[in-house]
Amino acid sequence: MKLFDEGHFIRQLSIDSVIFGYQELELKVLVSKVDLPHSVWTLPGGFIKQEESIDLAAQRILEERTGLTDIYLEQYRVFGEPTRINHEIFEGFNNMKAEWLSKGILDESSFQWLSKRFVSIGYYALVDINKVSPRRGMLDASVGWYNVKELPKMIMDHNEMVDAALEALRQNLDQKLIGFNLLPETFTMREVQELYEAVYDKPFARNNFQKKILDLNVLERLEKKFTGAQNKAPYLYRFRKE
Amino acid sequence: MKLFDEGHFIRQLSIDSVIFGYQELELKVLVSKVDLPHSVWTLPGGFIKQEESIDLAAQRILEERTGLTDIYLEQYRVFGEPTRINHEIFEGFNNMKAEWLSKGILDESSFQWLSKRFVSIGYYALVDINKVSPRRGMLDASVGWYNVKELPKMIMDHNEMVDAALEALRQNLDQKLIGFNLLPETFTMREVQELYEAVYDKPFARNNFQKKILDLNVLERLEKKFTGAQNKAPYLYRFRKE
């Protein structure tokens, strides 16, 4: 089976995605591990079909890895240094070549295809981590969530991609009100603040923060249900969808 | 001569540049005219050499068109619809084929190369229009400055590229203090305001505007020279370069 060739995909052009999730007060990123057989870590990525828009390609790749179809996705930068040749992966591929050829995981022309320099379009995605069951890519040994501050050393410029995506996320968090994609359907004000603190990696003053968020005028406060227990539970909010 | 081939350039990947200049109170964009023999208009663009970073490719393409080497340049978005096949240009090429082949302007394989779908990385550039002597690209009949509000209908999605670049420019004007690249070395406060009004296509209140700009703390006010004539000339400023 010919996996990669110019008939199906655009050559030397890839998509790499920084998939952000938020859990237990930590901003996390989905990272794949590939065993060659020594382990290397990579961002989830893929290629663009000849008849496919780049945005749909990014959606498809994310759906393959997360199972989610309706993901908040943002194209944030292209990475195009001429040194973006994946020597580490490619040498590893050579170790695995016999095994992968025999299993039909990759064919000879795909090895050649992958050995070129690639320009990569960087996307970042925001997902509700509770809804995701991470799925391995074709070559992955495993895939898992890592705290953005404790990422493994990844191949090529993938760590730099995360840094740039985080920078773009911070710039857009208020302006585009995208942070709510990281939260479940309903949340407390404190949970919003904790999310912001995780993204910006710094504390916010509670009163100012609450005022700032409410002034954005995008949250809807839910009625409290009568609980009997002195009703001290905090208010729940949800993101107003219009 | 083989002009375009995979040995030299990355296939199906291009760069298109929105070159902004500012003159006579108008924000302007550099546009090429290609005669096929009917005229079509395009943004200046080009391809990425195999051994070249995308940023350097963009710099090279801009230098070819403007003669300037030190240009403010920003990568702002990738345009990747699968319909980005340049039917109009390509059909026009066929009209010109015999002539261009005989003149050695293009060869047969370059025609094939150009007929593919291209993903295009959009850059915008800010230049001091007085320093630019626009130069024609290989296929251009002419090249000239157009008011951003009165652009000709260009090929494919090039008008949309300008809209997106202008949007990005507006978002970055304050934040990155990049507008000063559009002005000559020294300028009056009124000229700064006129520039902002041209970019945002709306008026600003004089006092507020002046305060806002001075508060950015990036301008240096020059000493007035004694002129004798009551010294009523407005203050000149320049951008502080550190």
Chai-1 contact restraints between the chains, C-beta under 6 A:
chainA,res_idxA,chainB,res_idxB,connection_type,confidence,min_distance_angstrom,max_distance_angstrom,comment,restraint_id
A,I10,B,Q12,contact,1.0,0.0,6.0,A-B,restraint_1
A,R11,B,R11,contact,1.0,0.0,6.0,A-B,restraint_2
A,Q12,B,I10,contact,1.0,0.0,6.0,A-B,restraint_3
A,L13,B,L13,contact,1.0,0.0,6.0,A-B,restraint_4
A,E51,B,P82,contact,1.0,0.0,6.0,A-B,restraint_5
A,E52,B,P82,contact,1.0,0.0,6.0,A-B,restraint_6
A,S53,B,G80,contact,1.0,0.0,6.0,A-B,restraint_7
A,S53,B,E81,contact,1.0,0.0,6.0,A-B,restraint_8
A,S53,B,P82,contact,1.0,0.0,6.0,A-B,restraint_9
A,I54,B,G80,contact,1.0,0.0,6.0,A-B,restraint_10
A,V78,B,V78,contact,1.0,0.0,6.0,A-B,restraint_11
A,V78,B,I121,contact,1.0,0.0,6.0,A-B,restraint_12
A,G80,B,S53,contact,1.0,0.0,6.0,A-B,restraint_13
A,G80,B,I54,contact,1.0,0.0,6.0,A-B,restraint_14
A,E81,B,S53,contact,1.0,0.0,6.0,A-B,restraint_15
A,P82,B,E51,contact,1.0,0.0,6.0,A-B,restraint_16
A,P82,B,E52,contact,1.0,0.0,6.0,A-B,restraint_17
A,P82,B,S53,contact,1.0,0.0,6.0,A-B,restraint_18
A,I121,B,V78,contact,1.0,0.0,6.0,A-B,restraint_19
